[in-house]
Amino acid sequence: MEANEDSRYPYTYAADYVRSLAGYGEDGSTKLSRSDASRIRSEIAAAIGMEDAELARKLADRYKANCDGAR
């Protein structure tokens, strides 16, 4: 599937990447919600002077590369 055909690209994948960096709780769930992860991504983009969409694509690509390599 092409990235432009995947409705989760880039924002859901980017959020999941940020969530994975925060770690997991004792029950195995992520410590951050997707909403929290998205807010963090947006604030980082603003702080470094990057468009949010560009940062989302970069993080999503990293997430997909790590997931694809693990399969």
C-alpha positions, -999 to +999 in steps of 0.1 A: +000+000+000+013+034-009+017+060+019-008+083+003-034+055+003-030+048+040-052+071+061-030+066+091+000+082+074+015+104+086-003+116+117-013+083+134+021+067+127+039+098+140+018+097+172+025+060+176+062+067+172+062+094+199+041+071+221+066+043+217+094+066+229+076+074+261+075+037+271+048+014+284+031+011+318+031-020+340-001-032+323+016-030+288-003+001+276+014+031+263+020+060+288+008+086+263-025+088+244-023+095+206-038+129+214-011+137+239+016+125+214+001+147+187+002+177+209+039+170+217+047+166+180+030+199+172+048+218+199+081+204+189+075+214+153+067+249+164+097+251+187+121+241+159+104+262+132+092+232+112+058+227+096+039+201+117+031+181+086+067+178+077+077+166+112+047+142+111+060+127+078+095+123+092+084+106+124+059+084+105+087+073+080+109+064+110+081+045+126+073+026+094+110+018+088+114+004+123+081-016+121+089-029+086+124-040+097+110-059+126+087-081+105 
